[in-house]
Amino acid sequence: MVFARLRERLGEYKRWALGQKRLRQKEAEFDTITKECSRSCGSEAAREVVEAVCRAYNREVCPDYTDDQIYTAREKWAEILHTMHKHGKYSSGNDVQILEGGDTCFPVMLEAIDSAKDRVWMESYIFDGSSVAERFYDALVRAKRRGVDVILILDACGGSAFRKEWLEHLRSIGVPVVVFNPMVPFLTDTIGPPCFRDHRKILVADNTGFCGSMNIHQETCSPKMGGDGHFYDVHSRMRGPCVKDLADVVFISSLKESGSDIVRSSIPDVPAVAEPGMYVQVLNSCVRRQDYGLQKSLRLLLKSADQSVIIASAYFTPPGFLRRTLIDTITRRKVKTSLLVSGNSDFWPIPGDLMAQTHAVRQFVGLPGCDVSMYGAQHMHAKYSSFDGVYSFLGSNNFDRYSTRRNLECSIGVMDRDFAEGIRSIHEDKKHKGFKPSLDDWYFSNSFVRLGCFIAYYCLKLSGQNIVDGLNIYNTQWRLRKELLVKALNKEAGITVATGMIYHRNMNDDRFPTHSSAEQRRTEMSVMSCYEVFMKEQLDGSVATDENAFQLNREVHTKFLKKALKSLPTKYSCLDASRPWFVYWILRALELLGTLDRIEVADEVCSFLSACQSPKGGFAGGPGQLPHLACTYAAVAALVIVGTEEAYRVVNRPAL
């Protein structure tokens, strides 16, 4: 009996000791991520990340979690936030309030404009000529008369209903009104194809900002405010340092993108309004600048969520990479997902948007773990998402091809449980007021309707292809170069290689021969002698050579290089201090082979080289190592090969 008790106590002690060991391991892993974040982004950024994840996961808010689970969640979200740092500016000490519907939001926005003393910067996709819009027009006029810096950016397509007399009067009193990308080529100052639109909806009034899905038009509010209430929208009011990020990252970039000669510098720092407040990141996207930070963050969050995903979107026709990621999240990783889409169209007389969406939604209806709802009382125009009940997106970005490949977009990411709970609450309310589609419903089962939806979807998909308008020809150019290079290499690979060696026959050793240069010269001469014999036999016609004798196995080489870019075998560990060189060599080889997809590799390359960068300047041979010149050269050369805005932003130029 005594020995049984001793064995039981010993077992309990072993389990406790093992648990403590695992806890220490989790603490060490969390500290490692924090240090890596501190090295690449600075100690202040690391502090903000640690505070944000610790507020989201602790014993008070997660009473059912074990210590091991808490540290695992903290580690995961710290790594996610660290990875997303390169996609947009971030800050703590913020307060963000959800504003549901125009009846709630518009009075708050008008009050902010009327109380502004320094600036009112407004950007809207739609600004119509209704009595609702007239209130905002009058508020802008009053602000200008008070001496406030007022700027209005309107999209030429969405703002086509803006009254001409308003436009003339605003400009006459000194308000710059920027019309983004006019629709008539050659007759107006267009900056791109007609499909390139400014879809952002933001307002910066002194130290208060607004961002979301709400346009300035009558359909957003109810009849008591002069509207018709056809649209359901969700907006947000922002206070704190994130307002500066909204002004600098989004509004000023829109001014530059519009081609306007209006210039504004960064606004002064906005003080924190709460301690510790909300962790907020401002994300945007611009196809012409190859900036897809918003969409990349969305994909990362979909890949990382392991508890729940909430998505509400108008025009739900997601691009391929988001659709595949979402399906993988639902089917393979078994994450509980709730989709809320519109059951009401805003197109007349043919509801093309609803038809295309019906085709896209069909593959999600009936999936185990996926709850699809349609809200039909209004047109569901809100655009928000929430992940694991801790991180939320809210902005102008739809889950569709136009938001990804055509429009200027803006969203905010908020790491806060209370904010996520607010998103979940309004989502559940609209979901219960909507209806759940079934595969037995007539619009899914009727063959003629399905055919019409199929045609509508693929018409939309075709119109979203970059080759149609040349807006994003970055990848198209490289595909063309790739095909030309493939043809040249496959046809004359041997001659190309040998000819390249001819130019190095008289190798320049700067009159200082070494053992290495002598061996290189001997090897080149040996290969050249063989090649000369081969060419002589070819010219004489004495040897019949298969046309594929010099076939370059590009696919095999490409597969090997892309695999090496993700991870190297353990036998390469002796070269751990030269890892940026591997990145450079691999990218250069892929470029020469014509198989380099810059968009595909940008995330991995930028993330790894960011971890290798020292806050004091320069790049190291690997994360946590000391920087030196050779690896800095390789890292910068690799980023130049990638050539995207994201890659250029990796380099800390002042420190370098």
C-alpha positions as CSV (number, residue, x, y, z in Angstrom):
1,M,0.0,0.0,0.0
2,V,2.8,2.4,0.9
3,F,4.7,1.6,-2.2
4,A,1.6,2.1,-4.4
5,R,1.2,5.6,-2.9
6,L,4.9,6.3,-3.5
7,R,4.6,5.2,-7.1
8,E,1.5,7.4,-7.5
9,R,3.3,10.5,-5.9
10,L,6.3,9.8,-8.1
11,G,4.2,9.7,-11.2
12,E,2.5,13.0,-10.3
13,Y,5.9,14.6,-9.7
14,K,7.2,13.3,-13.1
15,R,4.1,14.7,-14.9
16,W,4.6,18.0,-13.1
17,A,8.3,18.1,-13.9
18,L,7.6,17.2,-17.6
19,G,5.0,20.0,-17.7
20,Q,7.4,22.5,-16.3
21,K,10.0,21.4,-18.8
22,R,7.6,21.9,-21.7
23,L,6.6,25.3,-20.2
24,R,10.2,26.4,-20.1
25,Q,10.7,25.3,-23.7
26,K,7.6,27.3,-24.8
27,E,8.9,30.3,-22.8
28,A,12.3,30.0,-24.6
29,E,10.7,29.7,-28.0
30,F,8.5,32.8,-27.3
31,D,11.7,34.7,-26.2
32,T,13.4,33.6,-29.4
33,I,10.6,35.0,-31.6
34,T,10.6,38.2,-29.5
35,K,14.4,38.6,-30.0
36,E,14.1,38.0,-33.7
37,C,11.3,40.6,-34.0
38,S,13.5,43.0,-32.0
39,R,16.4,42.5,-34.3
40,S,14.5,42.9,-37.5
41,C,11.9,45.5,-36.5
42,G,13.3,47.2,-33.4
43,S,12.8,46.8,-29.7
44,E,9.7,49.1,-29.7
45,A,8.0,46.9,-32.3
46,A,8.9,43.8,-30.3
47,R,7.4,45.3,-27.1
48,E,4.2,46.1,-28.9
49,V,3.9,42.6,-30.3
50,V,4.6,41.0,-27.0
51,E,2.0,43.2,-25.2
52,A,-0.6,42.5,-27.9
53,V,-0.3,38.7,-27.8
54,C,-0.1,38.7,-24.0
55,R,-3.3,40.7,-23.7
56,A,-5.0,38.3,-26.1
57,Y,-3.8,35.1,-24.4
58,N,-3.5,35.1,-20.6
59,R,-5.0,33.3,-17.6
60,E,-7.7,35.9,-17.1
61,V,-9.1,35.9,-20.6
62,C,-8.4,32.2,-21.3
63,P,-9.3,30.4,-18.1
64,D,-9.7,27.1,-19.9
65,Y,-6.2,27.2,-21.4
66,T,-3.3,25.4,-19.8
67,D,0.0,27.3,-19.5
68,D,1.4,25.3,-22.4
69,Q,-1.6,26.2,-24.6
70,I,-1.2,29.9,-23.7
71,Y,2.5,30.0,-24.6
72,T,1.8,28.0,-27.8
73,A,-0.9,30.6,-28.9
74,R,1.4,33.5,-27.9
75,E,4.2,32.0,-29.9
76,K,2.0,31.6,-33.0
77,W,0.5,35.1,-33.0
78,A,3.8,36.7,-32.2
79,E,5.3,35.1,-35.3
80,I,2.2,36.1,-37.4
81,L,2.4,39.7,-36.3
82,H,6.2,39.8,-36.9
83,T,5.7,38.4,-40.4
84,M,3.0,41.0,-41.2
85,H,5.2,43.9,-40.1
86,K,6.6,44.4,-43.5
87,H,3.1,44.8,-45.0
88,G,2.0,48.0,-43.2
89,K,2.6,50.4,-40.3
90,Y,1.4,49.3,-36.9
91,S,1.0,50.9,-33.4
92,S,-0.4,50.3,-30.0
93,G,-2.3,52.7,-27.7
94,N,-5.3,53.0,-30.1
95,D,-9.0,52.9,-29.7
96,V,-11.2,51.6,-32.6
97,Q,-15.0,51.7,-32.5
98,I,-17.2,49.7,-34.8
99,L,-19.9,51.9,-36.5
100,E,-22.7,49.8,-38.0
101,G,-24.8,51.4,-40.7
102,G,-24.9,55.0,-42.1
103,D,-27.4,56.2,-39.5
104,T,-24.8,55.5,-36.8
105,C,-21.7,56.4,-38.8
106,F,-22.6,59.5,-40.8
107,P,-23.4,61.8,-37.7
108,V,-20.1,60.8,-36.1
109,M,-18.2,61.6,-39.3
110,L,-19.9,64.9,-39.8
111,E,-19.2,65.8,-36.2
112,A,-15.5,65.0,-36.7
113,I,-15.4,67.2,-39.8
114,D,-17.1,70.1,-38.0
115,S,-14.7,69.9,-35.0
116,A,-11.5,69.7,-37.1
117,K,-9.0,72.5,-36.8
118,D,-6.0,71.4,-38.9
119,R,-7.0,68.9,-41.6
120,V,-9.9,67.1,-43.3
121,W,-8.6,64.6,-45.8
122,M,-11.4,62.6,-47.4
123,E,-11.2,59.7,-49.9
124,S,-14.3,57.9,-51.2
125,Y,-15.1,55.6,-54.1
126,I,-18.7,56.8,-54.3
127,F,-19.9,60.4,-53.6
128,D,-23.2,60.9,-55.2
129,G,-25.4,64.0,-55.4
130,S,-28.1,63.0,-52.9
131,S,-29.3,65.0,-49.9
132,V,-27.1,62.7,-47.7
133,A,-24.0,63.6,-49.7
134,E,-25.0,67.3,-49.6
135,R,-24.5,67.2,-45.8
136,F,-20.8,66.2,-46.3
137,Y,-20.4,68.8,-49.1
138,D,-21.6,71.5,-46.7
139,A,-19.4,70.2,-43.9
140,L,-16.3,70.4,-46.2
141,V,-17.2,73.9,-47.2
142,R,-17.6,75.0,-43.6
143,A,-14.3,73.4,-42.7
144,K,-12.5,75.3,-45.5
145,R,-14.0,78.6,-44.4
146,R,-12.5,77.9,-40.9
147,G,-9.1,77.7,-42.4
148,V,-8.8,73.9,-42.3
149,D,-6.7,72.0,-44.9
150,V,-9.4,70.2,-46.9
151,I,-8.7,67.7,-49.6
152,L,-11.2,65.4,-51.4
153,I,-10.2,62.4,-53.5
154,L,-13.0,61.0,-55.7
155,D,-12.9,58.0,-58.0
156,A,-14.0,59.0,-61.5
157,C,-16.3,56.0,-61.9
158,G,-17.8,55.9,-58.4
159,G,-18.0,59.6,-58.1
160,S,-19.6,60.3,-61.5
161,A,-22.8,61.4,-59.7
162,F,-21.0,64.1,-57.8
163,R,-22.7,67.4,-58.7
164,K,-20.7,69.6,-61.1
165,E,-21.7,72.7,-59.2
166,W,-20.2,71.2,-56.0
167,L,-17.0,70.4,-57.8
168,E,-16.7,73.9,-59.2
169,H,-17.5,75.6,-55.9
170,L,-15.1,73.5,-53.9
171,R,-12.3,74.3,-56.3
172,S,-13.2,78.0,-56.3
173,I,-12.8,78.3,-52.6
174,G,-9.5,76.5,-52.6
175,V,-10.4,72.9,-51.9
176,P,-8.3,70.5,-54.0
177,V,-10.7,67.9,-55.5
178,V,-8.7,65.0,-57.1
179,V,-10.7,62.9,-59.6
180,F,-8.9,59.6,-59.7
181,N,-8.3,58.1,-63.2
182,P,-10.8,59.8,-65.4
183,M,-12.7,57.4,-67.7
184,V,-12.1,59.0,-71.1
185,P,-8.6,58.1,-72.5
186,F,-6.7,60.7,-74.6
187,L,-9.2,63.4,-73.6
188,T,-8.4,63.5,-69.9
189,D,-5.4,62.9,-67.7
190,T,-5.9,59.2,-67.3
191,I,-3.3,57.3,-65.3
192,G,-4.2,53.7,-66.3
193,P,-6.9,51.6,-67.9
194,P,-10.6,52.2,-67.0
195,C,-10.7,49.3,-64.6
196,F,-8.0,50.8,-62.3
197,R,-10.1,52.3,-59.6
198,D,-9.7,53.9,-56.2
199,H,-12.0,51.8,-53.9
200,R,-10.8,53.2,-50.6
201,K,-13.2,54.8,-48.2
202,I,-11.3,56.8,-45.5
203,L,-11.5,60.1,-43.6
204,V,-8.8,61.8,-41.6
205,A,-10.1,64.7,-39.4
206,D,-7.3,65.9,-37.2
207,N,-6.6,63.0,-34.8
208,T,-9.6,61.0,-35.7
209,G,-9.8,58.6,-38.6
210,F,-12.5,56.5,-40.3
211,C,-12.0,53.4,-42.4
212,G,-14.4,50.7,-43.7
213,S,-16.9,49.9,-46.4
214,M,-19.1,53.0,-46.3
215,N,-19.5,55.2,-49.4
216,I,-21.0,58.7,-49.3
217,H,-24.4,57.9,-50.9
218,Q,-28.0,57.6,-50.1
219,E,-28.1,53.8,-50.2
220,T,-26.0,53.6,-47.0
221,C,-28.5,55.2,-44.6
222,S,-32.2,54.9,-43.8
223,P,-35.0,57.2,-45.0
224,K,-34.9,59.2,-41.8
225,M,-31.5,60.5,-42.9
226,G,-32.6,61.0,-46.5
227,G,-31.5,57.6,-47.8
228,D,-33.1,54.4,-48.9
229,G,-31.2,51.9,-46.8
230,H,-30.4,49.5,-49.6
231,F,-26.8,48.9,-48.4
232,Y,-25.6,47.3,-45.2
233,D,-22.2,48.7,-44.3
234,V,-19.7,48.6,-41.4
235,H,-17.2,51.4,-40.7
236,S,-14.8,52.1,-37.9
237,R,-13.7,55.2,-36.0
238,M,-10.0,55.3,-35.2
239,R,-8.2,57.3,-32.5
240,G,-4.6,57.1,-31.6
241,P,-1.3,56.6,-33.4
242,C,-3.0,54.5,-36.1
243,V,-4.6,57.8,-37.5
244,K,-1.1,59.0,-38.5
245,D,-0.5,55.6,-40.3
246,L,-3.9,56.0,-42.1
247,A,-2.9,59.4,-43.3
248,D,0.7,58.6,-44.3
249,V,0.3,55.1,-45.6
250,V,-3.1,55.4,-47.4
251,F,-4.2,59.0,-48.1
252,I,-0.8,60.4,-49.1
253,S,-0.1,57.3,-51.3
254,S,-3.4,57.8,-53.0
255,L,-2.4,61.4,-53.8
256,K,0.8,60.2,-55.3
257,E,-0.9,57.4,-57.2
258,S,-3.5,59.8,-58.7
259,G,-0.8,61.7,-60.6
260,S,-2.0,64.9,-58.9
261,D,0.5,67.8,-58.3
262,I,-0.9,68.1,-54.7
263,V,1.7,67.3,-52.2
264,R,1.3,66.7,-48.5
265,S,4.0,65.6,-46.0
266,S,3.5,63.2,-43.0
267,I,1.2,64.5,-40.3
268,P,2.6,65.0,-36.7
269,D,2.6,62.0,-34.4
270,V,-0.7,61.3,-32.8
271,P,-0.6,60.5,-29.1
272,A,-1.9,57.3,-27.6
273,V,-5.5,57.5,-26.3
274,A,-5.4,54.4,-24.2
275,E,-2.8,52.3,-22.3
276,P,-2.1,49.7,-23.5
277,G,-4.9,50.2,-26.0
278,M,-5.4,48.3,-29.2
279,Y,-2.7,47.0,-31.5
280,V,-3.7,48.3,-35.0
281,Q,-2.0,47.8,-38.4
282,V,-3.0,49.8,-41.5
283,L,-2.7,47.7,-44.6
284,N,-3.3,48.7,-48.2
285,S,-2.8,47.3,-51.7
286,C,-1.9,48.8,-55.1
287,V,-1.5,46.6,-58.1
288,R,0.6,49.1,-60.1
289,R,3.2,49.1,-57.3
290,Q,3.1,45.4,-56.9
291,D,2.0,46.0,-53.3
292,Y,-0.2,43.1,-52.2
293,G,0.4,43.4,-48.5
294,L,-3.3,43.4,-47.6
295,Q,-4.0,40.2,-49.5
296,K,-0.8,38.5,-48.4
297,S,-1.7,39.2,-44.8
298,L,-5.2,37.8,-45.4
299,R,-3.8,34.6,-46.8
300,L,-1.3,34.3,-43.9
301,L,-4.2,34.6,-41.4
302,L,-6.3,32.0,-43.2
303,K,-3.4,29.6,-43.1
304,S,-2.7,30.3,-39.5
305,A,-6.2,30.3,-37.9
306,D,-6.8,27.0,-36.0
307,Q,-10.1,27.8,-34.1
308,S,-12.5,29.9,-36.1
309,V,-12.7,32.1,-39.2
310,I,-15.5,34.7,-39.8
311,I,-15.8,36.3,-43.2
312,A,-18.4,38.8,-44.6
313,S,-17.9,40.2,-48.1
314,A,-19.9,41.6,-50.9
315,Y,-19.4,40.1,-54.4
316,F,-17.8,36.9,-53.0
317,T,-15.8,35.7,-56.0
318,P,-12.4,35.1,-54.4
319,P,-9.2,34.9,-56.5
320,G,-7.6,31.5,-56.8
321,F,-5.0,31.8,-54.1
322,L,-7.5,33.0,-51.5
323,R,-10.1,30.4,-52.6
324,R,-7.6,27.5,-52.3
325,T,-6.4,28.7,-49.0
326,L,-9.9,29.0,-47.6
327,I,-10.9,25.6,-48.9
328,D,-7.8,24.1,-47.3
329,T,-8.5,25.8,-44.0
330,I,-12.0,24.3,-44.0
331,T,-11.4,20.8,-45.4
332,R,-7.9,19.8,-44.4
333,R,-7.3,21.8,-41.2
334,K,-10.9,21.5,-40.1
335,V,-11.2,25.1,-38.9
336,K,-14.8,26.2,-38.2
337,T,-15.7,28.8,-40.7
338,S,-18.7,31.2,-41.1
339,L,-19.3,33.0,-44.4
340,L,-21.8,35.8,-44.8
341,V,-22.5,37.0,-48.3
342,S,-25.1,39.1,-50.0
343,G,-28.5,37.7,-51.0
344,N,-29.4,41.0,-52.7
345,S,-27.9,42.5,-55.8
346,D,-26.9,46.1,-56.5
347,F,-26.9,45.6,-60.2
348,W,-30.0,46.3,-62.4
349,P,-31.7,44.9,-64.5
350,I,-29.5,41.8,-64.6
351,P,-28.0,40.8,-61.2
352,G,-24.7,39.8,-62.6
353,D,-22.8,40.1,-59.3
354,L,-25.3,37.8,-57.5
355,M,-25.1,35.2,-60.3
356,A,-21.3,35.1,-60.3
357,Q,-21.3,34.9,-56.5
358,T,-23.8,32.0,-56.6
359,H,-21.4,30.0,-58.8
360,A,-18.5,30.8,-56.4
361,V,-20.4,30.1,-53.2
362,R,-21.7,26.7,-54.5
363,Q,-18.5,24.9,-53.7
364,F,-18.6,26.1,-50.1
365,V,-22.3,25.2,-49.4
366,G,-22.5,21.8,-47.7
367,L,-18.8,21.6,-46.8
368,P,-18.5,20.1,-43.3
369,G,-17.4,22.9,-40.8
370,C,-18.4,25.7,-43.2
371,D,-21.6,27.7,-42.3
372,V,-22.7,29.8,-45.3
373,S,-25.4,32.4,-44.8
374,M,-27.0,34.9,-47.2
375,Y,-28.3,38.3,-46.0
376,G,-31.1,39.4,-48.3
377,A,-32.9,42.2,-46.4
378,Q,-30.3,44.6,-47.7
379,H,-27.3,44.4,-50.1
380,M,-24.6,43.0,-47.8
381,H,-21.8,45.5,-48.6
382,A,-19.8,45.1,-45.4
383,K,-16.2,43.8,-45.6
384,Y,-14.8,42.3,-42.4
385,S,-13.2,39.1,-41.2
386,S,-12.1,37.7,-37.8
387,F,-9.6,34.9,-36.9
388,D,-9.5,32.8,-33.8
389,G,-11.5,35.5,-32.0
390,V,-8.5,37.7,-31.5
391,Y,-7.5,39.3,-34.8
392,S,-9.9,41.2,-37.1
393,F,-9.9,42.9,-40.5
394,L,-12.2,45.8,-41.5
395,G,-12.0,47.9,-44.6
396,S,-12.8,48.3,-48.3
397,N,-11.3,45.0,-49.5
398,N,-13.8,42.4,-51.0
399,F,-13.1,38.7,-51.4
400,D,-13.1,39.2,-55.2
401,R,-10.7,39.6,-58.1
402,Y,-11.2,43.3,-58.6
403,S,-10.1,44.1,-55.1
404,T,-7.0,42.0,-55.5
405,R,-6.0,42.8,-59.1
406,R,-7.6,46.2,-60.0
407,N,-8.4,48.5,-57.1
408,L,-6.6,50.6,-54.5
409,E,-7.8,49.1,-51.3
410,C,-7.4,49.8,-47.5
411,S,-8.1,47.8,-44.4
412,I,-7.1,47.9,-40.8
413,G,-6.0,44.8,-38.8
414,V,-6.9,44.9,-35.1
415,M,-5.4,42.5,-32.5
416,D,-7.9,42.8,-29.7
417,R,-10.4,40.3,-28.2
418,D,-13.1,42.9,-27.5
419,F,-13.0,44.2,-31.1
420,A,-13.1,40.7,-32.4
421,E,-16.1,40.0,-30.2
422,G,-17.8,43.1,-31.6
423,I,-17.3,41.8,-35.1
424,R,-18.6,38.3,-34.1
425,S,-21.7,39.9,-32.5
426,I,-22.8,41.9,-35.6
427,H,-21.9,38.9,-37.8
428,E,-24.2,36.6,-35.8
429,D,-27.0,39.1,-35.8
430,K,-27.0,39.4,-39.6
431,K,-26.5,35.7,-40.1
432,H,-29.6,34.9,-38.0
433,K,-31.6,37.5,-40.0
434,G,-30.5,35.9,-43.2
435,F,-31.0,32.5,-44.7
436,K,-28.9,29.4,-45.2
437,P,-28.6,28.2,-48.8
438,S,-28.8,24.5,-49.7
439,L,-27.7,22.6,-52.7
440,D,-31.4,21.7,-53.2
441,D,-32.3,25.3,-53.7
442,W,-33.5,26.2,-57.2
443,Y,-30.6,28.6,-58.0
444,F,-28.1,25.7,-57.3
445,S,-30.1,22.8,-58.8
446,N,-31.8,24.3,-61.9
447,S,-29.6,23.6,-64.9
448,F,-30.5,26.8,-66.8
449,V,-29.8,29.0,-63.7
450,R,-26.5,27.2,-63.1
451,L,-25.5,27.8,-66.7
452,G,-26.3,31.5,-66.4
453,C,-24.3,31.7,-63.1
454,F,-21.4,29.8,-64.7
455,I,-21.3,32.3,-67.6
456,A,-21.6,35.3,-65.3
457,Y,-18.7,34.0,-63.1
458,Y,-16.3,33.3,-66.0
459,C,-17.2,36.7,-67.7
460,L,-16.2,38.3,-64.4
461,K,-13.1,36.1,-64.2
462,L,-12.1,37.0,-67.7
463,S,-12.5,40.7,-67.1
464,G,-10.2,40.3,-64.1
465,Q,-7.4,38.9,-66.1
466,N,-4.4,41.2,-66.4
467,I,-3.8,40.4,-70.1
468,V,-7.2,42.0,-70.9
469,D,-6.1,45.6,-70.0
470,G,-2.4,45.4,-69.4
471,L,-2.8,46.9,-65.9
472,N,-0.5,44.4,-64.2
473,I,1.8,43.2,-67.0
474,Y,4.6,42.4,-64.6
475,N,4.2,38.6,-64.7
476,T,3.1,38.7,-68.4
477,Q,6.4,40.3,-69.4
478,W,8.3,37.7,-67.5
479,R,6.3,34.9,-69.0
480,L,7.2,36.2,-72.5
481,R,10.8,36.5,-71.6
482,K,10.7,33.0,-70.1
483,E,9.3,31.5,-73.3
484,L,11.8,33.2,-75.5
485,L,14.7,32.1,-73.3
486,V,13.4,28.6,-73.1
487,K,13.2,28.4,-76.9
488,A,16.8,29.7,-77.2
489,L,18.2,27.4,-74.5
490,N,16.5,24.3,-75.8
491,K,17.6,25.0,-79.4
492,E,21.2,26.0,-78.8
493,A,22.1,25.1,-75.2
494,G,25.5,23.6,-76.0
495,I,26.5,26.4,-78.3
496,T,25.4,29.0,-75.8
497,V,27.4,27.4,-73.0
498,A,30.5,26.9,-75.1
499,T,30.3,30.4,-76.7
500,G,30.2,31.9,-73.2
501,M,33.4,30.1,-72.4
502,I,35.1,31.4,-75.5
503,Y,35.0,34.9,-74.0
504,H,36.8,33.7,-70.9
505,R,39.5,31.8,-72.8
506,N,42.0,34.4,-72.0
507,M,41.0,34.7,-68.4
508,N,42.1,37.9,-66.6
509,D,44.0,37.0,-63.4
510,D,45.3,40.6,-63.0
511,R,48.8,39.1,-63.6
512,F,48.7,37.3,-60.3
513,P,48.1,33.6,-61.1
514,T,47.0,31.4,-58.2
515,H,46.4,27.7,-57.9
516,S,42.6,28.3,-58.4
517,S,43.0,30.4,-61.5
518,A,45.4,27.9,-63.0
519,E,42.9,25.1,-62.4
520,Q,40.1,27.2,-63.9
521,R,42.2,27.9,-67.0
522,R,43.1,24.2,-67.3
523,T,39.4,23.1,-67.0
524,E,38.2,25.7,-69.6
525,M,40.9,24.7,-72.1
526,S,40.0,21.0,-71.7
527,V,36.3,21.6,-72.3
528,M,37.1,23.9,-75.2
529,S,39.3,21.3,-76.9
530,C,36.4,18.8,-76.7
531,Y,34.0,21.4,-78.1
532,E,36.3,22.3,-81.0
533,V,36.5,18.6,-82.0
534,F,32.7,18.3,-81.8
535,M,32.1,21.4,-83.9
536,K,34.6,20.2,-86.5
537,E,32.7,16.9,-86.8
538,Q,29.4,18.8,-87.0
539,L,30.6,21.0,-89.9
540,D,32.1,18.0,-91.7
541,G,28.8,16.1,-91.3
542,S,30.6,13.0,-90.0
543,V,28.5,12.8,-86.9
544,A,24.6,12.7,-86.8
545,T,23.5,14.4,-83.6
546,D,20.2,14.1,-82.0
547,E,18.5,17.5,-81.8
548,N,17.9,16.9,-78.1
549,A,21.5,16.1,-77.4
550,F,21.9,19.4,-75.6
551,Q,18.5,19.5,-74.0
552,L,18.5,21.5,-70.8
553,N,16.5,19.8,-68.0
554,R,15.0,23.1,-66.9
555,E,12.1,21.6,-65.0
556,V,14.4,19.4,-62.9
557,H,16.8,22.3,-62.2
558,T,13.9,24.6,-61.3
559,K,12.3,22.1,-58.9
560,F,15.7,21.6,-57.2
561,L,16.3,25.3,-56.8
562,K,12.8,26.1,-55.5
563,K,13.1,23.3,-53.0
564,A,16.5,24.6,-51.9
565,L,15.0,28.1,-51.5
566,K,12.7,26.7,-48.8
567,S,15.2,24.6,-46.9
568,L,18.6,23.1,-47.4
569,P,19.7,19.6,-46.3
570,T,21.7,19.2,-43.1
571,K,24.9,18.6,-45.1
572,Y,24.9,22.3,-45.9
573,S,25.1,23.3,-42.2
574,C,28.8,24.0,-42.6
575,L,27.8,27.0,-44.7
576,D,25.3,28.4,-42.2
577,A,27.1,31.7,-42.2
578,S,26.6,32.2,-45.9
579,R,22.8,31.7,-46.3
580,P,22.1,35.0,-48.1
581,W,24.6,33.8,-50.8
582,F,22.4,30.7,-51.3
583,V,19.4,33.0,-51.8
584,Y,21.3,35.1,-54.3
585,W,22.6,32.1,-56.3
586,I,19.2,30.4,-56.4
587,L,17.4,33.5,-57.5
588,R,20.1,34.2,-60.1
589,A,19.9,30.7,-61.4
590,L,16.1,30.8,-61.6
591,E,16.3,34.1,-63.4
592,L,18.8,32.7,-66.0
593,L,16.5,29.6,-66.5
594,G,13.6,32.0,-67.1
595,T,11.5,30.3,-64.4
596,L,11.7,33.0,-61.7
597,D,8.2,34.0,-60.4
598,R,9.0,37.1,-58.4
599,I,5.6,37.4,-56.7
600,E,5.8,33.7,-55.7
601,V,9.2,34.0,-54.0
602,A,8.9,37.5,-52.6
603,D,7.3,36.5,-49.3
604,E,9.9,33.9,-48.4
605,V,12.9,35.8,-49.5
606,C,11.8,39.1,-47.8
607,S,10.9,37.3,-44.6
608,F,14.2,35.4,-44.4
609,L,16.5,38.4,-45.3
610,S,14.6,40.6,-42.9
611,A,15.5,38.2,-40.1
612,C,19.2,38.3,-41.3
613,Q,19.3,42.2,-41.2
614,S,20.9,43.8,-38.2
615,P,19.2,46.9,-36.6
616,K,22.7,48.5,-36.7
617,G,22.9,48.1,-40.4
618,G,24.0,45.3,-42.8
619,F,23.0,41.7,-43.3
620,A,24.4,38.7,-41.5
621,G,25.0,35.2,-42.8
622,G,21.9,34.0,-40.9
623,P,19.4,35.1,-38.2
624,G,21.1,36.1,-35.0
625,Q,24.6,36.4,-36.5
626,L,26.8,39.5,-36.9
627,P,26.5,41.5,-40.2
628,H,29.3,41.7,-42.6
629,L,30.0,43.2,-46.1
630,A,29.9,40.0,-48.1
631,C,26.5,38.8,-47.0
632,T,25.2,42.4,-47.2
633,Y,26.2,42.4,-50.9
634,A,24.5,39.0,-51.5
635,A,21.3,40.0,-49.6
636,V,20.9,43.4,-51.4
637,A,21.6,41.7,-54.8
638,A,18.9,39.1,-54.0
639,L,16.4,41.8,-53.1
640,V,17.2,43.6,-56.3
641,I,16.5,40.5,-58.3
642,V,13.1,40.1,-56.6
643,G,12.5,43.8,-57.5
644,T,9.2,44.4,-55.8
645,E,8.3,47.4,-53.6
646,E,8.1,44.9,-50.7
647,A,11.7,43.8,-51.4
648,Y,13.0,47.3,-51.5
649,R,11.4,48.2,-48.2
650,V,13.3,45.4,-46.5
651,V,16.6,47.3,-46.6
652,N,17.0,49.6,-43.6
653,R,18.7,52.3,-45.7
654,P,19.5,54.8,-42.9
655,A,21.2,52.1,-40.8
656,L,23.0,50.6,-43.8
